[in-house]
């Protein structure tokens, strides 16, 4: 439960309580090669408080307005590359890229976003028209590629 207090001048205060439990974390349990700009559906759900992440589509939908934190990480196969991008409502926000010769490579990024109720966030692979396929490593007992998000603070219509 999130509890807040708003100070109203010198005369006192008002308090409010908001039941805000929104958090998800999911991972990829299989190898994945992506040739086109498509959303990554992380299939192993560790937690999904608020049921805002859809593991079938890979899309998070904000159940309420607020400040949300998101993180995504990946592992590229030996001598391969991974290039992922985070999108909010279809608009590009941030990237993660990994590549090295003769080894595996990790990449990741994190952002804090102000979302309205119904806004969506997802991770997409970059289209291979840039000459790079996205090759993500994953096994049921070796989960290196993850996507997580959580509500940091709800925002009400009265707050700036």
Backbone as a printed PyTorch tensor [residue, N CA C, xyz], in Angstrom:
tensor([[[  0.8480,  -1.1790,   0.0000],
         [  0.0000,   0.0000,   0.0000],
         [  0.8870,   1.2330,   0.0000]],

        [[  0.5770,   2.2140,  -0.8080],
         [  1.3140,   3.4570,  -0.9080],
         [  0.5680,   4.5000,  -0.0820]],

        [[  1.2620,   5.1360,   0.8420],
         [  0.6470,   6.1380,   1.7050],
         [  1.3230,   7.4680,   1.4370]],

        [[  0.5240,   8.5220,   1.2890],
         [  1.1100,   9.8280,   1.0450],
         [  0.4470,  10.8680,   1.9270]],

        [[  1.1530,  11.9640,   2.1680],
         [  0.6070,  13.0730,   2.9430],
         [  0.8640,  14.3660,   2.1710]],

        [[ -0.1380,  15.1850,   2.0620],
         [ -0.0160,  16.4760,   1.3980],
         [ -0.1580,  17.5620,   2.4510]],

        [[  0.8260,  18.4500,   2.5450],
         [  0.7900,  19.5160,   3.5250],
         [ -0.0430,  20.6600,   2.9540]],

        [[ -1.0160,  21.0940,   3.7270],
         [ -1.9080,  22.1720,   3.2960],
         [ -1.6410,  23.3990,   4.1600]],

        [[ -0.7160,  24.2360,   3.7320],
         [ -0.3880,  25.4460,   4.4760],
         [  0.1570,  25.1120,   5.8550]],

        [[ -0.1390,  25.9500,   6.8230],
         [  0.3110,  25.7310,   8.1930],
         [ -0.7810,  25.1340,   9.0530]],

        [[ -1.9560,  24.8990,   8.4920],
         [ -3.1040,  24.5020,   9.3000],
         [ -3.2470,  22.9960,   9.4840]],

        [[ -2.5530,  22.1980,   8.7410],
         [ -2.7200,  20.7630,   8.9010],
         [ -2.3210,  20.0290,   7.6430]],

        [[ -2.7930,  18.8010,   7.5480],
         [ -2.4440,  17.9950,   6.3940],
         [ -3.5990,  17.0730,   6.0550]],

        [[ -3.5690,  16.6140,   4.8490],
         [ -4.5280,  15.6070,   4.3990],
         [ -3.7210,  14.3780,   4.0010]],

        [[ -4.2580,  13.2110,   4.2100],
         [ -3.5370,  12.0030,   3.8110],
         [ -4.3580,  11.2490,   2.7810]],

        [[ -3.6730,  10.4460,   2.0100],
         [ -4.3590,   9.6290,   1.0280],
         [ -3.7090,   8.2540,   0.9850]],

        [[ -4.4640,   7.2630,   0.5990],
         [ -3.9430,   5.9230,   0.4440],
         [ -4.3020,   5.4150,  -0.9380]],

        [[ -3.3160,   4.8380,  -1.5960],
         [ -3.5190,   4.3020,  -2.9250],
         [ -3.0410,   2.8580,  -2.9180]],

        [[ -3.8640,   1.9410,  -3.3830],
         [ -3.4610,   0.5430,  -3.4920],
         [ -2.7790,   0.3460,  -4.8390]],

        [[ -1.4780,   0.5690,  -4.8630],
         [ -0.7280,   0.4870,  -6.1100],
         [  0.3140,  -0.6140,  -6.0190]],

        [[  0.0170,  -1.7340,  -6.6150],
         [  0.9560,  -2.8490,  -6.6660],
         [  1.1280,  -3.2380,  -8.1300]],

        [[  2.1110,  -2.6440,  -8.7770],
         [  2.3730,  -2.9460, -10.1780],
         [  3.8610,  -3.2420, -10.3150]],

        [[  4.1760,  -4.4720, -10.6860],
         [  5.5620,  -4.8730, -10.9280],
         [  5.5450,  -6.1490, -11.7500]],

        [[  6.4810,  -6.2480, -12.6900],
         [  6.6060,  -7.4830, -13.4560],
         [  8.0690,  -7.7350, -13.7550]],

        [[  8.3880,  -8.9810, -13.9550],
         [  9.7090,  -9.3830, -14.3860],
         [  9.5530, -10.6740, -15.1760]],

        [[ 10.1330, -10.7040, -16.3710],
         [  9.9900, -11.8710, -17.2490],
         [ 11.3100, -12.1300, -17.9640]],

        [[ 11.5200, -13.3980, -18.3340],
         [ 12.7550, -13.7810, -19.0120],
         [ 12.4790, -14.6680, -20.2110]],

        [[ 13.5100, -14.8440, -21.0180],
         [ 13.4200, -15.6520, -22.2300],
         [ 14.0420, -17.0200, -21.9570]],

        [[ 13.2640, -18.0930, -22.1640],
         [ 13.7080, -19.4510, -21.8270],
         [ 14.1610, -20.2560, -23.0370]],

        [[ 14.3600, -19.6090, -24.1810],
         [ 14.7590, -20.3200, -25.3890],
         [ 15.5940, -19.3860, -26.2760]],

        [[ 16.3950, -19.9910, -27.1370],
         [ 17.1330, -19.1940, -28.1140],
         [ 16.1450, -18.5160, -29.0510]],

        [[ 16.4930, -17.3100, -29.4800],
         [ 15.5930, -16.5650, -30.3630],
         [ 16.4190, -15.7840, -31.3810]],

        [[ 16.1250, -16.0040, -32.6540],
         [ 16.7140, -15.2150, -33.7270],
         [ 15.5980, -14.4100, -34.3730]],

        [[ 15.7840, -13.1060, -34.4240],
         [ 14.7580, -12.2010, -34.9410],
         [ 15.3270, -11.4590, -36.1420]],

        [[ 14.6190, -11.5120, -37.2460],
         [ 15.0790, -10.8780, -38.4770],
         [ 14.3850,  -9.5500, -38.7610]],

        [[ 13.2620,  -9.3020, -38.0980],
         [ 12.4710,  -8.0990, -38.3720],
         [ 12.2120,  -7.3430, -37.0800]],

        [[ 11.7350,  -6.1280, -37.2060],
         [ 11.3970,  -5.3170, -36.0360],
         [ 10.1210,  -5.8640, -35.4130]],

        [[ 10.2870,  -6.7930, -34.4880],
         [  9.1240,  -7.3830, -33.8270],
         [  9.3110,  -7.3590, -32.3190]],

        [[  8.1960,  -7.3650, -31.6210],
         [  8.2090,  -7.3380, -30.1710],
         [  8.6970,  -8.6680, -29.6180]],

        [[  9.5320,  -8.5990, -28.6070],
         [ 10.0360,  -9.7930, -27.9300],
         [  9.0400, -10.1690, -26.8370]],

        [[  8.5500, -11.3950, -26.8950],
         [  7.6320, -11.9010, -25.8590],
         [  8.4420, -12.7510, -24.8830]],

        [[  8.7470, -12.1870, -23.7340],
         [  9.4850, -12.9000, -22.6920],
         [  8.5120, -13.8650, -22.0260]],

        [[  8.8100, -15.1610, -22.1190],
         [  7.8220, -16.1900, -21.7960],
         [  7.8340, -16.6760, -20.3480]],

        [[  8.9160, -16.5140, -19.6250],
         [  8.9830, -16.9720, -18.2290],
         [  8.6710, -15.7850, -17.3210]],

        [[  7.4920, -15.7820, -16.7150],
         [  7.0830, -14.6760, -15.8540],
         [  7.4680, -15.0030, -14.4210]],

        [[  8.3190, -14.1760, -13.8360],
         [  8.7380, -14.3550, -12.4530],
         [  7.7320, -13.7390, -11.4900]],

        [[  7.2580, -12.5540, -11.8510],
         [  6.2370, -11.8600, -11.0600],
         [  5.4410, -10.9770, -12.0180]],

        [[  4.1470, -10.8160, -11.7410],
         [  3.2960,  -9.9670, -12.5760],
         [  2.1970,  -9.3620, -11.7010]],

        [[  2.6030,  -8.5770, -10.7120],
         [  1.6370,  -7.9200,  -9.8250],
         [  0.8560,  -6.8830, -10.6170]],

        [[ -0.4370,  -6.9810, -10.5970],
         [ -1.2940,  -6.0790, -11.3560],
         [ -1.6280,  -6.6080, -12.7380]],

        [[ -1.0210,  -7.7270, -13.1340],
         [ -1.2820,  -8.3560, -14.4400],
         [ -1.1690,  -7.3830, -15.6020]],

        [[ -0.1890,  -6.4930, -15.5580],
         [ -0.0390,  -5.4850, -16.6030],
         [  0.8710,  -5.9430, -17.7410]],

        [[  1.6520,  -7.0090, -17.5160],
         [  2.5180,  -7.5440, -18.5740],
         [  1.8380,  -8.7520, -19.2020]],

        [[  1.8150,  -8.7650, -20.5430],
         [  1.2190,  -9.8780, -21.2760],
         [  2.3430, -10.7170, -21.8990]],

        [[  2.6110, -11.9310, -21.3600],
         [  3.7110, -12.7390, -21.8920],
         [  3.4530, -13.2750, -23.3010]],

        [[  2.2330, -13.2770, -23.7510],
         [  1.9220, -13.7230, -25.1100],
         [  2.3230, -12.6700, -26.1420]],

        [[  2.0830, -11.4020, -25.8320],
         [  2.4010, -10.3180, -26.7610],
         [  3.7150,  -9.6080, -26.4290]],

        [[  4.1860,  -9.7140, -25.1830],
         [  5.3790,  -9.0080, -24.7490],
         [  5.1390,  -7.5540, -24.4060]],

        [[  3.8830,  -7.1480, -24.2800],
         [  3.5330,  -5.7420, -24.0660],
         [  3.1020,  -5.5120, -22.6140]],

        [[  3.6570,  -4.4410, -22.0150],
         [  3.2240,  -3.9570, -20.7090],
         [  2.2450,  -2.8170, -20.9500]],

        [[  1.0980,  -2.8460, -20.2590],
         [  0.1030,  -1.7800, -20.3530],
         [ -0.1030,  -1.1840, -18.9700]],

        [[  0.1640,   0.0960, -18.8300],
         [  0.0740,   0.7600, -17.5240],
         [ -1.3630,   0.7480, -17.0100]],

        [[ -1.5950,   0.1400, -15.8350],
         [ -2.9430,   0.1100, -15.2930],
         [ -3.3600,   1.4190, -14.6260]],

        [[ -2.3800,   2.2770, -14.3530],
         [ -2.6720,   3.5720, -13.7320],
         [ -1.5600,   4.5480, -14.0840]],

        [[ -1.8410,   5.8530, -14.0040],
         [ -0.8050,   6.8350, -14.3080],
         [  0.2720,   6.8360, -13.2320]],

        [[  1.5170,   7.0720, -13.6470],
         [  2.5880,   7.1230, -12.6610],
         [  3.9620,   7.1620, -13.2850]],

        [[  4.9570,   7.1640, -12.4080],
         [  6.3470,   7.0450, -12.8140],
         [  6.7200,   5.5720, -12.7140]],

        [[  7.2270,   5.0170, -13.8100],
         [  7.5700,   3.6020, -13.8910],
         [  9.0450,   3.4420, -14.2470]],

        [[  9.6860,   2.4640, -13.6540],
         [ 11.0490,   2.1000, -14.0040],
         [ 11.0380,   0.8390, -14.8490]],

        [[ 11.8730,   0.7990, -15.8860],
         [ 11.9790,  -0.3720, -16.7600],
         [ 13.4480,  -0.7150, -16.9650]],

        [[ 13.7240,  -2.0230, -17.0430],
         [ 15.0630,  -2.5210, -17.3230],
         [ 14.9680,  -3.6620, -18.3190]],

        [[ 15.9390,  -3.7350, -19.2160],
         [ 16.0070,  -4.8730, -20.1170],
         [ 17.4670,  -5.2460, -20.3340]],

        [[ 17.7010,  -6.5570, -20.3930],
         [ 19.0470,  -7.1080, -20.5220],
         [ 19.0080,  -8.2510, -21.5200]],

        [[ 20.1490,  -8.5220, -22.1480],
         [ 20.1970,  -9.6020, -23.1170],
         [ 21.5990, -10.1910, -23.2110]],

        [[ 21.6560, -11.4030, -23.7280],
         [ 22.9250, -12.0710, -24.0090],
         [ 22.8930, -12.5290, -25.4630]],

        [[ 23.9000, -12.0790, -26.2390],
         [ 24.0180, -12.4980, -27.6420],
         [ 24.8330, -13.7820, -27.7060]],

        [[ 24.4640, -14.6440, -28.6320],
         [ 25.1970, -15.8930, -28.8710],
         [ 26.6450, -15.6210, -29.2620]],

        [[ 27.4580, -16.6550, -29.1750],
         [ 28.8520, -16.6070, -29.5830],
         [ 28.9630, -16.0670, -31.0100]],

        [[ 29.7430, -15.0020, -31.1840],
         [ 29.9770, -14.3660, -32.4880],
         [ 28.7180, -13.7860, -33.1290]],

        [[ 27.6840, -13.5370, -32.3550],
         [ 26.4340, -12.9640, -32.8780],
         [ 26.1950, -11.6030, -32.2190]],

        [[ 25.1240, -10.9480, -32.6350],
         [ 24.7610,  -9.6360, -32.1010],
         [ 23.3200,  -9.6360, -31.6170]],

        [[ 23.0510,  -8.7410, -30.6980],
         [ 21.6810,  -8.4740, -30.2550],
         [ 21.5000,  -6.9650, -30.2070]],

        [[ 20.4140,  -6.4910, -30.8260],
         [ 20.1080,  -5.0580, -30.8230],
         [ 18.6290,  -4.9290, -30.4820]],

        [[ 18.3460,  -4.4120, -29.3020],
         [ 16.9790,  -4.2640, -28.8090],
         [ 16.6700,  -2.7960, -28.5720]],

        [[ 15.3760,  -2.4580, -28.6810],
         [ 14.9300,  -1.0930, -28.4120],
         [ 13.6620,  -1.1150, -27.5650]],

        [[ 13.5790,  -0.1840, -26.6340],
         [ 12.3900,  -0.0230, -25.7990],
         [ 11.5140,   1.0610, -26.4190]],

        [[ 10.2130,   0.7710, -26.5180],
         [  9.2390,   1.6900, -27.1010],
         [  8.1320,   2.0030, -26.1050]],

        [[  7.7090,   3.2550, -26.1010],
         [  6.5370,   3.6950, -25.3330],
         [  5.4910,   4.1580, -26.3440]],

        [[  4.3410,   3.5010, -26.3330],
         [  3.2610,   3.8370, -27.2700],
         [  3.7500,   3.9060, -28.7170]],

        [[  4.6490,   2.9930, -29.0800],
         [  5.1580,   2.9340, -30.4480],
         [  6.2780,   3.8990, -30.7560]],

        [[  6.6730,   4.7200, -29.7840],
         [  7.7540,   5.6910, -30.0020],
         [  9.0410,   5.1800, -29.3540]],

        [[ 10.1400,   5.2780, -30.1010],
         [ 11.4460,   4.8390, -29.6200],
         [ 11.8650,   5.6170, -28.3700]],

        [[ 12.4290,   4.8890, -27.3710],
         [ 12.9300,   5.5270, -26.1500],
         [ 14.4150,   5.2430, -25.9390]],

        [[ 14.8320,   3.9590, -25.9550],
         [ 16.2170,   3.6080, -25.6210],
         [ 16.6170,   2.2990, -26.3010]],

        [[ 17.9530,   2.0740, -26.4190],
         [ 18.4830,   0.8770, -27.0730],
         [ 19.4470,   0.1260, -26.1710]],

        [[ 19.6570,  -1.1380, -26.5220],
         [ 20.7270,  -1.9620, -25.9540],
         [ 21.3180,  -2.7690, -27.0980]],

        [[ 22.6470,  -2.7660, -27.1890],
         [ 23.3240,  -3.4860, -28.2600],
         [ 24.4580,  -4.3040, -27.6560]],

        [[ 24.6400,  -5.5160, -28.1790],
         [ 25.7530,  -6.3440, -27.7230],
         [ 26.3340,  -7.1330, -28.8870]],

        [[ 27.6680,  -7.1490, -28.9660],
         [ 28.3780,  -7.9400, -29.9730],
         [ 29.8490,  -8.0200, -29.5680]],

        [[ 30.4390,  -9.1620, -29.8060],
         [ 31.8790,  -9.3270, -29.6900],
         [ 32.2840, -10.5240, -30.5320]],

        [[ 33.5110, -10.5680, -30.9560],
         [ 34.0160, -11.7120, -31.7120],
         [ 34.5470, -12.7700, -30.7520]],

        [[ 34.3070, -14.0330, -31.0760],
         [ 34.8260, -15.1710, -30.3310],
         [ 34.3480, -15.2410, -28.8820]],

        [[ 33.1680, -14.6920, -28.6050],
         [ 32.6400, -14.7570, -27.2420],
         [ 31.1570, -14.4020, -27.2540]],

        [[ 30.5190, -14.5510, -26.1080],
         [ 29.1540, -14.0830, -25.9100],
         [ 29.2330, -12.6200, -25.4820]],

        [[ 28.1310, -11.8790, -25.6600],
         [ 28.1410, -10.4560, -25.3160],
         [ 26.8370, -10.0700, -24.6300]],

        [[ 26.9430,  -9.2280, -23.6160],
         [ 25.7580,  -8.7670, -22.8970],
         [ 25.4610,  -7.3120, -23.2340]],

        [[ 24.2060,  -6.9500, -23.1010],
         [ 23.7780,  -5.5780, -23.2900],
         [ 22.5650,  -5.3140, -22.4250]],

        [[ 22.3400,  -4.0670, -22.0940],
         [ 21.1780,  -3.7280, -21.2820],
         [ 21.0210,  -2.2300, -21.1600]],

        [[ 19.8610,  -1.8370, -20.6300],
         [ 19.5720,  -0.4290, -20.4340],
         [ 18.4290,  -0.3030, -19.4400]],

        [[ 18.2340,   0.8910, -18.9200],
         [ 17.1010,   1.1460, -18.0170],
         [ 16.6360,   2.5800, -18.1920]],

        [[ 15.3410,   2.7950, -17.9530],
         [ 14.7410,   4.1220, -18.0730],
         [ 13.6560,   4.2870, -17.0220]],

        [[ 13.3490,   5.5390, -16.7110],
         [ 12.1810,   5.8950, -15.9070],
         [ 11.2730,   6.7020, -16.8090]],

        [[ 10.0030,   6.2890, -16.8900],
         [  9.0470,   6.9450, -17.7810],
         [  7.8120,   7.3940, -17.0060]],

        [[  7.2540,   8.5160, -17.4330],
         [  5.9620,   8.9660, -16.9180],
         [  4.9020,   8.4110, -17.8620]],

        [[  4.0360,   7.5340, -17.3410],
         [  3.0190,   6.8880, -18.1660],
         [  1.6150,   7.3010, -17.7270]],

        [[  0.7420,   7.4230, -18.6940],
         [ -0.6900,   7.5940, -18.4300],
         [ -1.3280,   6.2040, -18.3840]],

        [[ -2.4810,   6.1120, -17.8020],
         [ -3.2020,   4.8390, -17.7930],
         [ -3.4300,   4.3950, -19.2370]],

        [[ -3.0930,   3.1400, -19.5430],
         [ -3.2710,   2.5990, -20.8830],
         [ -2.0600,   2.7240, -21.7820]],

        [[ -1.0370,   3.4880, -21.3690],
         [  0.1870,   3.5710, -22.1680],
         [  0.8430,   2.1920, -22.2350]],

        [[  1.5460,   1.9250, -23.3310],
         [  2.1990,   0.6320, -23.4990],
         [  3.7130,   0.7910, -23.5870]],

        [[  4.4080,  -0.2540, -23.1200],
         [  5.8650,  -0.3130, -23.1940],
         [  6.2270,  -1.7130, -23.6610]],

        [[  7.1700,  -1.7930, -24.5970],
         [  7.5750,  -3.0930, -25.1100],
         [  9.0160,  -3.0250, -25.6050]],

        [[  9.6170,  -4.2030, -25.7600],
         [ 10.9680,  -4.3320, -26.2950],
         [ 10.8470,  -4.9230, -27.6890]],

        [[ 11.5170,  -4.2720, -28.6620],
         [ 11.5100,  -4.7770, -30.0340],
         [ 12.9400,  -5.0250, -30.5000]],

        [[ 13.0910,  -6.0350, -31.3340],
         [ 14.3530,  -6.2450, -32.0200],
         [ 14.4430,  -5.2460, -33.1730]],

        [[ 15.6560,  -4.8590, -33.5110],
         [ 15.8610,  -3.9470, -34.6350],
         [ 15.8390,  -4.7550, -35.9250]],

        [[ 15.2000,  -4.2180, -36.9390],
         [ 15.0950,  -4.8800, -38.2420],
         [ 16.4880,  -5.1290, -38.8190]],

        [[ 16.6850,  -6.2930, -39.4280],
         [ 18.0130,  -6.6420, -39.9390],
         [ 18.3800,  -5.8940, -41.2190]],

        [[ 17.5840,  -4.9200, -41.6190],
         [ 17.9690,  -4.0950, -42.7670],
         [ 19.2490,  -3.3150, -42.4610]],

        [[ 19.6130,  -3.2300, -41.1710],
         [ 20.8650,  -2.6040, -40.7740],
         [ 22.0270,  -3.5930, -40.8690]],

        [[ 21.7350,  -4.8320, -41.2800],
         [ 22.7720,  -5.8360, -41.4360],
         [ 23.0380,  -6.6510, -40.1840]],

        [[ 22.1810,  -6.5240, -39.1780],
         [ 22.3850,  -7.2280, -37.9180],
         [ 21.1260,  -7.9830, -37.5230]],

        [[ 21.2220,  -9.3040, -37.4780],
         [ 20.1350, -10.1020, -36.9120],
         [ 20.2420, -10.0220, -35.3970]],

        [[ 19.1200, -10.1580, -34.7140],
         [ 19.1410, -10.2300, -33.2630],
         [ 19.1040, -11.6990, -32.8720]],

        [[ 20.1510, -12.1410, -32.1750],
         [ 20.2880, -13.5220, -31.7320],
         [ 20.3820, -13.5460, -30.2150]],

        [[ 19.2970, -13.8870, -29.5620],
         [ 19.2460, -13.8880, -28.1010],
         [ 19.4210, -15.3050, -27.5650]],

        [[ 20.2850, -15.4230, -26.5730],
         [ 20.5260, -16.7140, -25.9380],
         [ 19.5080, -16.9190, -24.8170]],

        [[ 18.9820, -18.1480, -24.7290],
         [ 18.0790, -18.4770, -23.6360],
         [ 17.8650, -19.9750, -23.5300]],

        [[ 17.7910, -20.4590, -22.3350],
         [ 17.5060, -21.8650, -22.0370],
         [ 16.6080, -21.8810, -20.8010]],

        [[ 15.8300, -22.9520, -20.6230],
         [ 14.9450, -23.0050, -19.4560],
         [ 15.6740, -22.8140, -18.1200]],

        [[ 16.9220, -23.2750, -18.0370],
         [ 17.6700, -23.1340, -16.7850],
         [ 18.8030, -22.1120, -16.8910]],

        [[ 18.8200, -21.3250, -17.9630],
         [ 19.8170, -20.2670, -18.1550],
         [ 19.1310, -19.0520, -18.7740]],

        [[ 18.5870, -18.1970, -17.9310],
         [ 17.8270, -17.0360, -18.4040],
         [ 18.6910, -15.7850, -18.2530]],

        [[ 19.1640, -15.2830, -19.3940],
         [ 20.0090, -14.0930, -19.4240],
         [ 19.2810, -12.8770, -19.9800]],

        [[ 18.2500, -13.0990, -20.7630],
         [ 17.5140, -11.9990, -21.3830],
         [ 16.2460, -11.7540, -20.5890]],

        [[ 16.1330, -10.5520, -20.0240],
         [ 15.0110, -10.2290, -19.1510],
         [ 14.4380,  -8.8510, -19.4690]],

        [[ 13.1900,  -8.6610, -19.0660],
         [ 12.4710,  -7.3910, -19.1940],
         [ 11.6830,  -7.2280, -17.9000]],

        [[ 11.8980,  -6.1140, -17.2100],
         [ 11.2380,  -5.8760, -15.9240],
         [ 10.7300,  -4.4400, -15.8500]],

        [[  9.6730,  -4.2290, -15.0800],
         [  9.1360,  -2.8920, -14.8690],
         [  8.3510,  -2.8310, -13.5830]],

        [[  8.2300,  -1.6290, -13.0490],
         [  7.5310,  -1.4720, -11.7760],
         [  7.1020,  -0.0160, -11.5980]],

        [[  6.0190,   0.1300, -10.8790],
         [  5.5030,   1.4580, -10.5590],
         [  6.3440,   2.0540,  -9.4370]],

        [[  6.9920,   3.1800,  -9.7060],
         [  7.7740,   3.8750,  -8.6860],
         [  6.8880,   4.7600,  -7.8200]],

        [[  5.9730,   5.4870,  -8.4800],
         [  5.0840,   6.3950,  -7.7570],
         [  3.8530,   6.6690,  -8.6070]],

        [[  2.6800,   6.4700,  -8.0390],
         [  1.4670,   6.8220,  -8.7830],
         [  1.3570,   8.3410,  -8.9230]],

        [[  0.6890,   8.7770,  -9.9640],
         [  0.4590,  10.1950, -10.1840],
         [ -1.0430,  10.4070, -10.2950]],

        [[ -1.5670,  11.2290,  -9.4150],
         [ -2.9860,  11.5280,  -9.4870],
         [ -3.1930,  12.7820, -10.3230]],

        [[ -4.4330,  13.0330, -10.6940],
         [ -4.7340,  14.2010, -11.5260],
         [ -4.5120,  15.5130, -10.7620]],

        [[ -4.4700,  15.4430,  -9.4170],
         [ -4.2370,  16.6640,  -8.6300],
         [ -2.7630,  17.0090,  -8.5150]],

        [[ -1.8730,  16.0340,  -8.8010],
         [ -0.4400,  16.2750,  -8.6460],
         [  0.1180,  16.8860,  -9.9240]],

        [[  1.1240,  17.7770,  -9.7950],
         [  1.7290,  18.3860, -10.9890],
         [  2.5370,  17.3860, -11.7720]]])
